[in-house]
Amino acid sequence: MMDEKWLVEQALAAGFADAAVMDTKDLVFVPSFRPLCAENVCGKYGANYACPPDCGSVEEMRARVLGWRRALVMQTMWDIDDSLDESQTKPAKSRHNRMTCALRETLEEPVLMIGAGGCDLCAPCAITAGEPCRFPDKRFSCLSAYCIFVREMAGACGMDYDCGPGVTAFFSVFCFDPLPEGPV
């Protein structure tokens, strides 16, 4: 099992504003979040292997997370005037996810990565051409696809979710320490 203190130190050294470890069993899953994905505000619903409906059912996603004992929660904070303005949030989310992917590449043990937004390793996703995923071992779904209540997760980790005017926080997670029967 990875050393938790070391993981937090690595996340902070990689540039995350904050990082903490929690039990996956303490994550709050809210299945009623899933219909929000179907609204397709991000444009990835049905157009990305890592997003609904192609990523798996709510129950399958929850089971994937709970196949691991621990979760490293990572936070970045961004100066963004309007958190609803995609021209500001999309580049910040992408940078957050790049930081998360880069940190994952330094780890020797496998983790389940959950991003701040849907997988953006390929543009466009291979699903749009009817082709298989180009990076099945690296793709990641977002916290929303997992129906994880991010505000509750942040609070459990002692992190701010609402950072005040002009500041937006993004979160990602590494699930680690697989259960003996293994992750789903």
Helices and strands as residue ranges (DSSP letters): H 4-13, E 18-23, G 24-26, G 31-33, H 34-38, H 58-66, E 68-79, H 86-106, E 112-115, G 126-129, E 141-142, H 150-156, E 167-178
